[in-house]
Each structure stands twice: as C-alpha cells, then as structure tokens.
Amino acid sequence: LPPMGDFDPIGFARKGTPLNDIRRNREAEVMHGRVAMLASVGYLAGEAFSPVVWGGAVSGPANDQLAQIPGPLFAFLTLFIGIAETYRATRGWVEPTTGQLWTIRDTYYPGDLGFDPLGLKPTNAKDFANMQTKELQNGRLAMLGVAGMCSQELVNHKTIMETYDFYQKVYSGINPYTGEMMPTDVL
C-alpha cells in the first residue's frame, strides 16, 4: 500500500513462500489486530470507568487491572477466551491428528469466522478486499498503539490520562511537580 509499496523487510511474503504460510501469517495478523483494537479501547475505557464500575476495587494503570479483577470473573473471562479460540481453531485449522500441523483449511479465509451481526461484510470481492485492507491497517496501528500504551505504563506506572495531563503541563510551561510556571530560559 502507498506510501510503503511492497514493504516486507523480514521476507514473510517473498517469492517461493508456501501459500499456507502466507495464509497462516495473515490469520495471525488479522486476529492480533482485532485483539489490539479491543485492547486500545480497553486501556482507555478501563482506566476511565474502573473506579465507577468496580467502586474503587480495580484502579490504577490498565497493566495492573487484570490482576485486580475478582477470581470468578477472571475465570469466566478465561473460559470465554478458551471457547472463542477453540471455535476459531476448529473452523479454520486442519486437525493435527491428520499429520498436517499448522495447516489452514482450504475452505477458510483468514479471519473470516462467519460472525457479522451488523451485516458489515461486503458481498462483492472489490469491496471486501478494500474493507479487509482497512481492517489490517487499523489493526497494525492498534498493535503499535497498545505496545506504546503498555510500555508507557511500565515505564512511569501512571495511567494514560495522568501521563497526558503531565505532558500538557510541561508543554504549557508549567512545572508539573509544583504547578508553577517554569522560567523561560528552561523552555
């Protein structure tokens, strides 16, 4: 895609790569992108609404919140993820008992789980390819964004909004520690 063109520095899609490997990589990229898109919303919503939803029992940076969730809810979340992954595996992957390890079914299009409750999936090939490209691009951006949010919280152990407020003060010429204006020679 412009402006990058055929950007593949690691060579995942170089000539001679088996089709199954390309389809498996596409499946991984689509699914990880979807998880990252949910995670990016989860970081912001979790930090903003957890004090209200949990009554203060779950708080702080999103990196720390999963460990604070009550055990039964965590077990339910784990079960839900397990069921979703089992469904995806049985729909898209050839059973390993056939001896074909890491093989995607010929009838399965990477990422197409048949779940489209809002009817957003286009019916013609051109519109479908266009929508899939948009999903991949947004998923790639979300993967980078979530990596940045996670890293930021690991570095300063503050929520996204606390960090945003801190730098708003810095860029406005206010010392974030004292609340006083910084001398102009420091800026």
C-alpha positions in Angstrom: 0.0 0.0 0.0 1.2 3.5 -0.6 3.4 5.0 0.5 5.3 1.9 1.5 4.7 -0.3 -1.6 6.0 -3.9 -1.2 7.4 -3.3 2.3 8.4 -6.7 3.6 11.9 -6.4 5.2 11.7 -9.7 7.0 10.5 -11.6 3.9 7.3 -13.1 5.2 5.8 -13.0 1.7 8.8 -13.4 -0.5 8.6 -15.4 -3.7 8.6 -19.1 -3.0 6.8 -18.9 0.4 4.1 -21.6 0.5 0.5 -20.3 0.3 -0.4 -21.9 3.6 2.4 -20.0 5.4 1.1 -16.7 3.9 -2.5 -17.5 4.9 -1.3 -18.5 8.4 0.6 -15.2 8.8 -2.5 -13.3 7.5 -4.7 -15.1 10.1 -2.3 -14.2 12.9 -2.1 -10.5 11.7 -5.9 -10.1 11.4 -6.6 -11.8 14.8 -3.8 -9.9 16.6 -5.0 -6.7 15.1 -8.6 -7.3 16.3 -7.4 -8.0 19.8 -5.2 -4.9 19.7 -8.1 -2.8 18.6 -10.2 -4.0 21.5 -7.2 -3.6 23.8 -6.7 0.0 22.8 -10.3 0.8 23.7 -9.9 -1.3 26.9 -6.9 0.6 28.1 -8.7 3.9 27.9 -12.1 2.8 29.0 -10.8 0.6 31.8 -8.8 3.4 33.3 -11.6 5.9 32.9 -14.5 3.8 34.1 -13.0 1.2 36.5 -13.4 3.4 39.6 -17.1 3.8 38.8 -17.8 0.2 37.7 -15.7 -1.5 40.5 -16.3 1.0 43.2 -12.5 1.6 43.6 -11.7 -2.1 43.9 -10.0 -2.1 40.5 -7.9 1.0 39.8 -4.6 2.4 38.5 -2.9 1.7 35.2 -4.5 -0.8 32.9 -1.5 -3.0 33.1 -2.3 -3.7 36.8 -6.1 -4.0 36.5 -6.4 -7.6 35.2 -4.8 -8.9 38.4 -7.3 -6.9 40.5 -10.4 -8.5 38.9 -12.3 -10.9 41.2 -11.5 -14.5 40.7 -14.9 -15.8 39.4 -15.0 -13.0 36.8 -11.4 -13.8 35.8 -12.3 -17.5 35.5 -15.3 -16.6 33.3 -13.1 -14.4 31.1 -10.6 -17.2 30.7 -13.4 -19.6 29.8 -14.8 -17.2 27.2 -11.4 -16.7 25.6 -10.9 -20.5 25.5 -14.2 -21.1 23.9 -13.6 -18.4 21.3 -10.1 -19.8 20.4 -11.4 -23.4 20.2 -14.2 -22.2 17.8 -11.6 -20.4 15.7 -9.3 -23.4 15.6 -12.0 -25.9 14.7 -13.4 -23.6 12.0 -10.1 -22.6 10.3 -7.4 -25.2 11.0 -6.9 -28.7 9.9 -6.9 -31.2 12.8 -3.4 -32.0 13.9 -4.3 -35.7 14.0 -4.2 -35.8 10.2 -0.5 -35.1 10.4 -0.9 -31.7 8.8 0.4 -29.4 11.5 -0.1 -25.7 11.3 -2.3 -26.0 8.2 -5.3 -23.8 7.5 -8.3 -25.3 5.8 -8.7 -24.6 2.1 -12.3 -23.5 2.7 -11.3 -21.0 5.3 -10.5 -17.4 4.6 -8.1 -16.0 7.2 -10.0 -14.1 9.8 -13.5 -14.9 8.4 -15.2 -16.6 11.4 -18.7 -16.0 10.0 -19.5 -13.6 12.8 -21.1 -10.5 11.3 -24.2 -9.5 13.4 -24.4 -6.0 11.9 -24.1 -7.2 8.3 -21.0 -5.1 7.5 -19.2 -7.7 5.4 -19.4 -6.6 1.7 -20.7 -9.1 -0.8 -18.5 -8.3 -3.8 -14.8 -9.0 -3.9 -13.6 -5.5 -4.5 -15.4 -4.0 -1.6 -14.4 -7.0 0.6 -10.7 -6.5 -0.3 -11.0 -2.8 0.4 -12.6 -3.4 3.8 -10.0 -6.1 4.7 -7.2 -3.6 3.8 -8.8 -1.0 6.2 -9.1 -3.6 8.9 -5.4 -4.7 8.5 -4.2 -1.1 8.6 -6.2 -0.2 11.7 -5.1 -3.4 13.3 -1.5 -2.6 12.6 -1.9 0.9 14.1 -3.7 -0.6 17.1 -0.8 -3.1 17.7 1.7 -0.2 17.7 -0.6 1.9 19.9 -1.2 -0.8 22.5 2.5 -1.5 22.6 3.1 2.2 23.3 0.5 2.4 26.0 1.7 -0.8 27.7 5.3 0.4 27.5 4.4 3.9 28.9 2.7 2.4 31.9 5.6 0.1 32.6 8.0 3.0 32.5 6.2 5.5 34.7 3.5 3.4 36.3 0.8 6.1 35.7 -2.4 5.9 33.7 -2.6 7.2 30.2 -4.6 10.3 31.2 -2.2 11.0 34.1 0.7 10.9 31.7 -1.3 13.1 29.2 -2.0 15.7 31.9 1.7 15.7 33.0 2.9 16.5 29.5 0.1 19.0 28.9 1.6 21.0 31.8 5.1 20.5 30.6 4.3 21.8 27.1 2.3 24.7 28.6 5.3 25.9 30.5 4.0 24.7 33.9 6.2 22.6 36.2 4.0 19.5 36.7 5.5 18.9 40.2 4.9 22.4 41.6 2.2 23.8 39.4 4.2 27.0 38.9 5.3 28.5 35.6 8.8 27.3 34.5 11.4 30.0 33.9 11.5 31.0 30.2 15.2 30.0 29.9 14.3 26.4 30.7 11.8 26.3 27.9 
